[in-house]
Amino acid sequence: MGQARTRWSAVTAVAAAVTGLLTGCAAPAHPEPPGGGVEASWGEDCEEIVQAPVAAGTSVLTVVADGTASGRGLTAAPGVGELLAAAQADGLALVVVGVDGPGVPPPVVGPVSLDPYPGSDSVVAGRAREIALRCGAALLHRPEVAPTTPGSDVLAAVTTAVRQQPAAMGILSDGVASDSVLDPAVVGWEPDTQAVVSQLLATGADLPAEATPVTWIGLGETTTVLPSEARAGLGRLWTAVLGARGAPVTVDTRTGSTTTRDVGSLPEDVVAPPQATVVETSTRSVCVLLPSVLLFGPEETELSSTEPLRGVVARATEEPAWVVRVEGHTADFGTPEGRARVSQDRADAVAAALRSQGVTNEVVAVGRGADRPRADEWPAGPRGPHDTAAADVNRRVEIRLGDSDVVDGVPC
């Protein structure tokens, strides 16, 4: 009886709020913005929506809401409103799971009704549904689901969301995890997705079931801009992980109008994207080390971007007498012949790009395969586990510039 009274009070309060909106005696209406988004603002009407009981057995949409400092503000992403509207149309309630730092249980809020008047087609019921969508969108960014410790254990939030047994899942996150098997510092920006999935399945990780559709919004949208191939690597990794048990996965790349977030009060969540390293020497020479992910897709030998070469072009132009030596290096995958071919083809592609951008210096291209690693990919021996982060370090292009008599020995 107490629960019935609580629900009646909550529904009555929502009805009063809706009536006020319709008569102009309360706060102004919150129309749906162009592009399919939902205005995410919180008011007293939202408190009533959250407090309204949800009937036992109601299926849910579970949304992982990553409010950590590394991600961009995507409150206007049209996919958010579309996800909530589809859930409302299907009669689903909303459960929100926050992302926190490693070792901290993710916060869970809900279930929250997205349809205060199920089955009704009245004007009041329609307006109440609009309010529920607005409040649902706002709930994704509420303090109740905000992080409390540094880092972002996205995998823990995903597995917590799966344990809610949702009919559908949404994930609003940049996807850059820390201190887990999905951390780029552990698996690299060109991860071995099959190895990661096998490891998760072997440990019995809770991953979405075959019948659970998953929609990811904001993947790779970090405050520190990631190179395109690094973003693509994140996409391949998470798509493989979420689909490991057969769940259909959709990555929605629409961002809408991004907002500038005030992250000063949030715990630190550092993203360290791959970047070039420049080494100047005392012999009037220089080496530029470029991780392959800045230039090529996995196993690709055609350049995906020439932007990282701009500094090399400028320096070579300043010193037209210098020799430019381009060396391609691979990780210890495949056969020696295959590694030699990929590394040579990549070196040739970089050399051709330098020439096409106006470099008139002598340019030499050499493929080294995996013969000169910078990191040990097999620390436990050739039969031990393969260190994928070390493999990421070894996939690189080194460009040395200097006089012909010293360029071969320029340290990188």
Secondary structure as GFF3:
##gff-version 3
##sequence-region A 1 412
A	DSSP	alpha_helix	2	23	.	.	.	ID=ss1
A	DSSP	three_ten_helix	34	36	.	.	.	ID=ss2
A	DSSP	alpha_helix	44	51	.	.	.	ID=ss3
A	DSSP	beta_strand	60	65	.	.	.	ID=ss4
A	DSSP	alpha_helix	78	89	.	.	.	ID=ss5
A	DSSP	beta_strand	93	98	.	.	.	ID=ss6
A	DSSP	beta_strand	108	112	.	.	.	ID=ss7
A	DSSP	alpha_helix	123	139	.	.	.	ID=ss8
A	DSSP	three_ten_helix	143	145	.	.	.	ID=ss9
A	DSSP	alpha_helix	154	162	.	.	.	ID=ss10
A	DSSP	beta_strand	168	172	.	.	.	ID=ss11
A	DSSP	alpha_helix	184	187	.	.	.	ID=ss12
A	DSSP	alpha_helix	193	202	.	.	.	ID=ss13
A	DSSP	beta_strand	214	217	.	.	.	ID=ss14
A	DSSP	alpha_helix	228	242	.	.	.	ID=ss15
A	DSSP	beta_strand	249	252	.	.	.	ID=ss16
A	DSSP	beta_strand	277	280	.	.	.	ID=ss17
A	DSSP	beta_strand	286	291	.	.	.	ID=ss18
A	DSSP	three_ten_helix	292	294	.	.	.	ID=ss19
A	DSSP	three_ten_helix	307	309	.	.	.	ID=ss20
A	DSSP	alpha_helix	310	318	.	.	.	ID=ss21
A	DSSP	beta_strand	323	329	.	.	.	ID=ss22
A	DSSP	alpha_helix	336	356	.	.	.	ID=ss23
A	DSSP	beta_strand	362	367	.	.	.	ID=ss24
A	DSSP	alpha_helix	388	394	.	.	.	ID=ss25
A	DSSP	beta_strand	396	402	.	.	.	ID=ss26
A	DSSP	three_ten_helix	407	409	.	.	.	ID=ss27
###
